[in-house]
């Protein structure tokens, strides 16, 4: 049962990642598919929290280490960005939610949608980084014997992908969207959608790696603090 639940969690997380990438394309796929995928994303988000309800139930029970503090903060930020994206998306809806009366101005909703979408993408990319050691452990179980060559190859591939992600971050001017220096996202309609998706996937991988090494750093600080207090 536990293994089945783990599989369900992984499937939901993979679907959320795909949905997130597709949501970032907006004009390249059209507003109607965007709204459908956005609704699907909310459903997946709810399922994700149902599957991880034990973590929520233990929110005030377990000891708060540095890693757990940052992880909890990240979950809150993801929740805020998802809710912000959903509410502003409904306000901007041209198709599925047109029946809902206008409750905020379109210009304000567009800014909220932009900032929640881009910060949400980064927060949701950092989040799996905090669990990446567990994912690596699961990956190692697929191979009978440990291999230094395989380990080095995976690490180098990760750094190479993250390096390209840094380049894509600046190439796509994501910082300008994060801080609302540009209110409308630029899309090159002549560019194949796959190139856009690959660049954004690389950016997400960069922040997964940042989350992973941030976890290692925080654990080291926590260990030193515990030794000093002992």
Secondary structure, DSSP 8 states (H G I E B T S, - for coil): -HHHHHHHHHHHHHHHHHHHHHHTTGGGT-HHHHHHHHHHHHHHHHHHHHHTHHHHHTTTTS---HHHHHHHHHHHHHHHHHHHHHHHHHHH-SSTTTTS---S-HHHHHHHHHHHHHHHHHHHHHHHHTTHHHHHHHHHTTSSS--HHHHHHHHHHHHHHHHHHHHHHHHTTHHHHHTTSSSS----TTS-HHHHHHHHHHHHHHHHHHHHHHHHHHHHHHHHHHHHH-
